[in-house]
Amino acid sequence: MTDPVPVASAFRRSLPAWAGLFALGCALLLAGLVRLPPIDGDPATVRRLHAAILWHSLLPRAATALLAGAALGLAGALLQRVLRNPIADPSTLGIASGAQLALTLALAFAPGLLAVSREGVAFAGGVAAVALVLAMSWRRGLDPITVVIAGMTLSLMAAAASSALILARGEYVLSVFIWGAGSLHQQSWHAAQALAVQLALGAAAAAALLRPLAVLSLDDAGAHGLGVRLHAIRAIVIGVAVGLAASVIAQVGIIGFVGLAAPALARASGARTQGQILLAAPLIGSLLVWLADGLIQVAGGDLVPTGAAIGLLGGPLLLWMLPKLKPTTPVLAAAAPIQRLHAPWRTLAFLLAGGVFVGAVVLLVGRDLDGWAIAGSPLLADLLPFRLPRIVAAASAGALLGAAGGLMQRLTGNPLAGPEVLGVGAGAGVGLAAVLLLADAPGTATLMAGSAAGALAALLAILLIGLWTGFGADRLLMAGIALGCMGLAVLSAVFAAGGWTTFRLLVWMSGSTDKVGPPEAVAMALAALVLLAPLPLLARWIDILPLGSAVSRGVGLPLTAARLALCVLAALMTAVATFFVGPLSLVGLLGPHLARLLGFAGGTVFLAAAALIGANVLILADWLGRTLAFPYQIPVGLFAALVGGPYLIWLLQRGPAHRG
C-alpha cells in the first residue's frame, strides 16, 4: 500500500512548479489578448473587429487547447493502465497513423470526402485502425502485450503507407503535414464544444471505471479468480480512451507526446493511486498544450505548429522530472515465447541459410525495360557493383536494428522499446534538416556529416542523462522518448513548412539504400561485425535484466555498468544503421518480437535470431522496393512493414485463446 505521507510530501514539493507554470500560461494568454492585430479604420469598427477576433478565435483557441490537452492526458492514463505499460499512449494503438492514412488516401483519391467532413474522415481512420488492433488481439483476451505489439505494428505499417503515398503524390497530399503537426487555429467554438462533450463523457466513464481499473493492476489469473471479465473491461477502457484521442485528432490534428508525458509527469509529481493519476494527468495535459500554444502566439503566430511546440516544451520538462519518476514492474518478464525451441541453433542455421538464399535471389533476379530477368555471367558482372552494396547494406542495417531492438527490450523489459526510443534517429534527422536548411545544394558527404553529428549529439545526451539518473529502465525510456519527441518536434515544424526540404527529409525517413556504394557497404559490414561480436559475452546480462532491478542485484549483476554497456551498444548500432539507410525503426521492433514468437528465449540465440530476421526482412524489402515499381524506387520502409508486419500479426494469433 502507498504511504500517504511521502505522496502528500511529493505533491507539496511539486505544487510550486505547477503553480508557476499555470501563472505563466495565464500571462501568455493575457499577452496574446493584448497583442490583437492592428487594424486601420474608425475606432468603433476596430473595436468590433477586435471583439470578433477575441470571441471567435483567441478564446475558442485557448478553450480548445485546454480541452484537447485534458482529453489526451486522460486517454494516456487509461491506456497506460489497461495496457500495463508506462510508455503507452494513443499512438500505440494506431489512432494517429490510421487517421493520417485516411486523410492521405482521401486527399489523393477522393478529395470530395474532405469537403463533406475532414473531421469525419480522420475519426473514421483512427477508429478503423483501433478496430483492427482489437480484432487481432481479441482471441488472446486483449492481452496487454498482444495489444501493444499489434497496435505498434499496425501503426508503423499505416505510417509507412502514408509516407509512400505522400512521396508518390506529394503535389496533392503534402498539406496533410500541416494537419499532422497539430494546429489549434480556430474560427468558431465548434471544436471546443465537441471536445467538451467528449471530455465530459470520458471523465464520467473513467470515474465509473475506477474500481475495474484497480483490478487491472492484478495479473490475469488473479482477476479471473475474482470473477472479473477482462475482455469486457479492457474493451470498455480502450474504447473510452480511443474516443477521447480520436476526437482530438479529428478536431485539431495530431498532438503527440501529451498522452504519454502527462501520466508520467503526474506520477513524478506524487500521484500514486489510479484516482490521483486520472485526476492529475488531464490537468497536466491541459497545462502542457495551453502553455505551448501560448508561447507560439506570443512568439509571432503559427510559424511552428502546436503539436511540434509541445515536444519542445514537454521534453525538457519530462527530463527535469525524471529523478522523481518511480520504477514500474518490467512488462516483458512474463512474456515467454509461445513454444520454446528445443534446438534453437538449428533454427538459427535455417534462418542464416534462408538469408543466403534470399540474398542470392535478390542478386540475380531483377527487372529491366523488357520485364523480369535473371542476370547471367556477363550482365551480373556489370550489375554486381550496384546490387551487391545494396544487399550488404540492407543485411547489415537490418541485423544492427534487430539486435538493437532486442537489446532495448531486454534492457527495459518493455515490448514497445525499440531503437527509436533512444532518440538517436530523431537526432540524426535534426542534423540532416539543419544541413538542408542552412546549406545551398549540400552534397552527400555534407548530408551524412550532419546526420552523424545529430545522432552523436543525441547519443551523448542520452548517456549524460543516464548517468544522472542511474540508468533506471523507466527513466532511460522516458529520457530517450523525451529527446526523440524534441527531435521529432523540429522535424514536424520543417514538414509543416513544406518545400523541397520536406521531400528530402521524407525520403530519408522512409529508408533507402540506393545511395550506398562499395565503400559504404564495406564500412557498414565491418561496423556490424564489430558491434555484434560482443553480444555472446553479454548473454548473462541480457537474460537477467528483464527480471527487474531487485532480481538483478540479488544475483550480483553490476546493474549500472550493465545498463550503460547495453545502452551504448544499442545506440551505436542504431546510429550506424540510421547514418547509412535512415531510421527504419519498424525493423528494430519486428525482429525481436518475431524471434520471441518463433520460440527463441536465451539471450545469445534471441539476439542472433532478431539480427538475422532483421537482415532477411530488410534484404527482401529493399529488393521489392527496387523491382515492383521499376524504374521507380519505393521506400524500403514501406516494404519492411508489409513483409514483416503481417507475419508478426499472424504469429500473435498462434497462441492459445485467453478466457474473457
N, C-alpha and C positions, 0 to 999 in steps of 0.2 A: 504493500500500500504506500502511496506517496505521502511523504511527510509534509504537512501543511505549512510548517514554519519556513523551510527553505523555499517552498513555492511562493509564499507570500513575500519573502525577502527578495526573491528574484523579480517578482512583479514590481516591487518598490524601487529596485535598482534600475529597472528598465523604463519606469514611468517618466522620468525627466526627459529621456531621449525621445520617446514617442510624443510627449507634450511639446517638445521643441520642434519636432517635425510637423506636428499639427499647426503650430503657430506659424511656421514657415509657409505651409500651404495656405493659411488664411492671408498672409502677407502677399503671396503670389497672386491670389485671387483678387485682392484689392488693387494690386499693381496692374493686373490685366484690365480691371474695370476703369482705372484712372487713364490707361493708355488707349482709350477709344480713338478710332482713326479720325484725323482731322477732315472736316467736310466744309466746303465752301457753300455759302448761302445765308439766308436770313436766320437769326437766332431761333425762331420758332421751328423752322424746318429742320435745323441742325438738331434741336432737342428731340424732335420726333424720330429722326433717323437714329440718333444715339439710343433712344429708348427701344426702338425696334431691334437694334443690334444687341442691346443688353438682354432683352426678354426673349428673343428668338434665336440667339446664337451663344452668347457668353454664359448665361445662366444654365440653359439646357446642356451646354458642353460640360460645365462643372458637375451638374447632376448626373450626366451620363458617365463621367469619369468615376465618380463615387460609386454609382450602382454597378458599373462593369467590374471595377476592382473588387467590390464585395462579392459579386456573383462568382468571379474566378477564384477568389480566396476560399469561399465555401465549397466550390466544386473540387478544388485541390485537396482540401482537408478531408472531404468524403472519400475521394478516390484513394488517398494515401492510407486511410483506414481500411477500406474494403479490399484493397489490393495488398495490404500489409507491406508497403514499400515507401520509404521516405523520399524517394525522388520521382514518384508517380505524379502526373498532372494531366490536364485534359488532352495534351498532345500524345500521351501514352496510348490512348485508345483510338488514335487516328482521326479525332474530330477535326482538327485544324487541317490536316492533309486532305481528308475527304472533302471538306468544304472548298479548299483551294482547287482540288482537281475538278470538282463540279463546276466551279466558276470558269476555270480554264477551258473545259470542254464546251461550256455554253458560249464563251467569247469566241472560240474558234469555229464552232459548227452550228450554233443556234443562238445568235445574239438576241433574237426576238424574245427569248425567255427572260433575259435580263430586263427588258422593258416592262415585262409583266411584274416581276418581283426578283430583284437581285438577292434580297434577304432570304426569300424562299428557296432559291437555288442553293445558296450557301448552307442554309439549315438542312435541306434535304441531303446534300452531300455529306455533311458531318454525321447526321443520324444514320444514313445508309452505311457509312464506314463502321460505326459502332455496332449496328445490327449484324454486320458480317462478323465482327470480332466475337460478339456474344454467341452467334450461331456456331462458330468454330470452337468455342470453349464450352458450350452447353453440355456436351456429353461428358466432359470432365468436371461437371458440377461447378462451372465458373471458378475453378481452382485459380487462386491469385497468380501463380507463376504462369499457368497456361494463358490466362487473360493478358498479362503484360507482354509475354512473348508474341502472342498472336497480334496484339494491338500494335506493338512497335514494328513488327514485320510488315503488317498492312500499311501502317503509317509511312514507312520508308518506301514501300512499293508505290503508294499513291504520290509521294513527293517526287520520286524518280520519274513517274509518268508525267506529272505536271511539268517538270523541267524539260523533258523531251519535247512536249507539245510547245512549250514557250520557245525553245530553240528552233523548232520547225516552223512555227507560225508567229514569230515574235512581233511582226507588224500588226497583228490583230490582238494579241493577248498580253502584251507587255504591261498594260495598265493593271493587270492583276497584282503586280508587285506593290502598287500603291495601296490597294486594299489589304494585301497580305502583311504590310508593315503596321497596320492598325492606325486608323485616323479617327480622331474624335470631333472633327469639324461638324457642327450641327447647324441646321436652319430651322428647326422646329423642336417641339417637345416629344415628338413621336417615339424616338429611340429611348428616351428616358422613361416614358410611360410604359413602353413594352418591357424594359428591363426591370422596372419597379414591380410590375405584376409578376414576372418570372421569379424575381428575388423573393418576393413575399411568399409565393407558393413553395419555393425551395427551402426557405427558412422554416416554414411551418412543417414541411415534410422532415427536415433534419431534426427538428425538435421532437417530432413524434418517433423518430428512429433512434433516439439516444440509447435506449436500453438494448435494442438489437445490435447497435454498433458496439456496445460493450461486449456482447457475446462474440463478435467477430475477432476480438483480441485473443480468443482461445483458438486452439488448433481444431481441425475438422472433427476429430474423434470426440473431443470434449464438447463441442457444440452439438453433435449428434446425440451425445449422452444426455443433454438437457432437452432433447426433443425439438431442436431448432431446425427449421427448413432452410438450409444455407442457400439453395438455389434461389428461393424466393427473396430472401433478404438481400443477397448480393445483387440480384437483378433490379430490385427496387432502388437500392442505394446508387448503383451505377446509373440507373435511369434518371434519378434526381440530378446527379452531377452532370450528366450529359445534357439534360435540358437547360441547366444554368450556363454551361460553357457554350453550347450551340447557339443560345440566344445572344450571347455577347458577340460571338463570331459573326453571326448573321447581321447584327446591327452596326458594328464598328470595325469588323475585320479581326485579324489575328493579333492578339495581345499576349505574347508568350511570357514565361518566367513567373508571372504573378501567381498562378495556380500552384507552382512548385515552391516559390520562395515564401509566400505568406504563411503557410502552415509551419515551415521551418523556422521562420522568424518568431512565430507565436510560441513554439517550443523553446527557442532560445531565450525568449522573454520571460519564461517561467510557467507557461501553460503546460499542464501535465494531464489532467483528465480530458476525456473526449469533449465534454461540455465546454471546458475552458478553451480548447483548441477551436471548436466550432464557433465560439463567440469571438475569439481574438483574430482568427485568420481573415474573416471578412473585413474587420476593421482595418487590419494592416494592409490588406489588398486594396481597399478604398484609398488609404493614405498614399500607397505607392503610385497608383495611377493618377491620383489627383496632383501629387507633387510633380510627377514627370510632365504632365500636361501643362501645369502652371509654369514650370521652367521653360517649356517650349514657347508658350505665349509671350512670356516676358523677354525671351531671347530674340523674338522677332517673327513670330508666326509659325507656320507649318513647314519650315525648311527641313526639319527632322521629324518623321512620323512618331506618334506617341508610343507605339509598340517598340520602336527602336530605342527611344529615350529611356524607357523603363529598365532595359538591360543595363544602360549606363548608370542609372541611379540605384537600382536594386542590387546590382552585382557588388559594388563596394560595400553597401550596407550589409549584405549577407556575409561578406568576408570579415567585416568588423565584428559581427555577432558570432562567428564560428567558435571561438573558445567557449561560449556558453551552451553550445549545442550538445545535448546528451546523446550517447550512443544508443542504437537500437539493435534488436536481435538480427543476426545475419539471415537473409532470406533464402539463400541457396543451401543452407545447412541441411535442409530436409529435401532438397531437390535431387533425389537419387535418379540414376538412369532408369528408363523403363525396364530394361532387361540387361543386366551386367554381362559383358562379353567374357567368355571363358578363355578365349585365345586372342586377346587384343592385338598382339604383334602380328598375327596372321592377317587380321583385318587391315592393320596399318600397311602391310605389304601389298594388299589388294588395292588400297587407296593410292599407294605410290605407283603401282603398275597401271592403274587407271589413269593417273595423271600423265604418265609417259605416253600411254596410248592416245589420250586426248591431245597432248602436245604434238604427237606425230601427225594426227589427222589435221590439226589446225595448221601445221607447217605445210602440208601437201595439198590440202583442199581449199579452194577459193573460187572467186568469181572474176570474170573479165567481161569484156563487151559482148562476147558470144555466149555467155552463160556460165554454168558451173564447170570447173576443170580441175584435174589432178595434175600437179606440176611434175613433169618429168625431169630427168637429169640436166638437160641444158637450161630449161626455164628455171628449175629450182636453184641453180647456181646464181641466177640473176635476182631471184626473189629472196634468197637467204638473208642478205644484208638488211632487208626491210622487215621480213616476217619474224626472223629469229629474235632480234632485240625486243620486239613487242611481246613475244611469248615469254622470254626470260623476265621482262619487266612485270608482266601480269602475274607470273608464278611467284616472283619474289615479293611483290606488293601484297598479293593475296595471303601468302604464308605469314608475312610480318603482321598484317592486320588481324588474321585469325588468331595468331599467338598472342598479340597484344590484347585482343578482346578476352581471350581465355585468362590471361594474367589479371586483367582488371576485374573480371567476375570472381575469380578466386581471391583476389586481394580484398575486395569489398564485400563478398558474399551477396552480391546483388545481381539479379538476372538482367537488369536494364543497363548495367555498366558495360561500356564498350570503349574503344579507343577515343571516341569523341568526347567522353566525359572529362578528359584531362585538359581540354581546351586547346590542344596543340593544333588541330586542324583549323579551328577558328582563328587562332593567332597567325597561321600561315596565310589564311585568306585576307586578314587585315594587312599584312605585309605586302601581299600581291596588289590589293586595292590601292595602297599608298603609292606604289610604283606606277600603277596605271594612271592615277590622278595627277601625280607630280611630274612625271617624265613624258616627253613627247616621243611617241613611237618607240617604246622601250623594246630591246631585243630579248631573246630567250634567256640569255645569261643574266640580264638585269632583273627580269621577272623571277627567275629562280632564286637569285640572291635576296630579293625582297621577301619571297615566300619563306626562305630559310631563316631570315632574320626574325620574321614574325613568329615562326614555330619555336625558335630558340628563346625568344623573349617569353613566350607562354610557358615553355619548359622551366626556365629559371624561376618564373613567378610561382608555378605550382610547387617547385621544390622548396622555395623560401617559405611559402605558406604551410607546406607540410612540416617543415622543421619547427615552425612557430606553433603549430597545433599538435605536434607529436605524431603525425601520420595516422590519426584515427581514421577508421574506414569511412564513417559517415561524414566526417569533416573533410576528408580528402575528396569524396564525391561532391560535396557541396561546393568546395573551393574550385574544383575543375568545372563544375556546371556554371558557377558564377563567372569565371573567366571566359568560358565558352559563350555565355549569354552576352557578355560585354563585347566580345568579338563579333558575334552574330548581329548585335545591335548596330554596329558600324556597317557591316555588310548590308543589312536591311535598308539603312539610310542610302547607301550607294545604289542599291537595286531600285529603290523608290524614285531616285533621281533620273533613272533611265539612261539611255545613250549607249555609246559603243562600249564603255567600261562595263556596263551591266552584262552584255553578252560575253565579253571575255571572262568575267568572273563566273558566270553561269556555266560556261564550257568547262572551266577548271573544276568547279564544284561538282559537275556531273561525272568527272573522271575521264581521263583519256591517256592512251599510251602512244598515240600517233606521233608525238614529238620525241620519243625515246629512240636514240641511235645506239650503235655498238658501245661507245664509251659509257653512256649512262646505264646500259644494260649490265655491263661488267661491274660497274660501281654498285648497282643495286644487288646483284648476285653476291658480291663479296660482303656487302653490309648485312644481307640476310644470313649468310653463313656465320658471320661474327656474332650477330645478335641472337641467333637461335641456338648456337653452340652451348651457352651456359645453362640452358633450361634443364637438362638432366641433373645437373649439380644442385638445382634448387627444388627438386621434386618434393622433399620433405616439407619445406615451407609451403609449397603450393597445396599440399594435401591438408595441412593443419590450419592454415589461415581462415578458410571458410567457416571453421567451427567457432570463431569468435575470440576476443581478446583473453577472456578468462582461461579457456582451454589452452590457448597458445602459450600463455605464461606458465600454466601448470605443467606443461611438458618441457619447459626450459627453452622455448623458442625466443630468440632475440627480436622482440616484436618490432621495435622502431627500425632496426637495421634491416630486417626482412622486408618491411613495407617500403623503406627507402629504396632498397635494391630493386624490388619488383616494379615500383613506380617509375624509376629511372629507365629500366629496361623497356617497359611498355611504352613510355613516352618516346624513347629513341626509335623504337620500331614504328610507331605512328608517324613520327616526324619524317623518317626516311621514305616511307610509302607515300605520305602526303606530298613530300617535296617533288617526287617524280611523276605521280599519276593522279594526284588530287585526293580529297577527303572522302574515300569510299567507306563510310562508317558502317554500312549495312553488312559488308563482308566481315567486319570485326564482331558484329552481333550474330550473324548466321553461323559462322564457323564453330564457335564454342557450343552453341545450342544444338547444332546438328551432331557434333561429336558426343554430347551428353545423351541425346535421344537415341543415337546409334548404339550406346552401351559402353562408351569409354568413361572410365571413372578415375583411375590413378592419375597422379599429377603429370608424369612424363608422357604417358601414352595419350592422355587427354589433350595436352597442348600440342603434341605431334599430330594428332588427328585434326585438331582445329586448324593448324597450319596447313596441312595437306588439303583439307576441304576448302579452305580459303583460296589456296593456289588453284585447285581444279575449277572452282566456281569462276574465278576471275579470268583464267585462260579461256574457258568456254564463252564467257560473257564478252570478252574482247573480240573473239572470232565472230560471234553473232553480230556484234556491233559494226564490224567492217564488211560483212558479207551480205546480210539480209537486205540492206537498202543500197547496195552498190550502185553507183560510185560514191554515195554519200556515207558519212560516218555517223553512227548513232552512239550517244554517250554510253560508255561501258557501265556506268552506274545503273542505268535502266535495265540492262540485261542481267546484271548481277542480281537485281531484285527479282526479275522474272525467272531466273534459273534457280536460285536458292530459296526464295520466299515460299513458293507453293510446296516445295518438298518439305520444308520445315513445318509448314502448317499441316501437311499430311501426316508427318511423324507425330505431331501433337495428338492426333486422333487415335493413335495406336494403343494407348494405354487403356486400362480397364475403366469403365464408366464409373463415375462417383455417384453416391447417393445424394439426393436433394434434400 
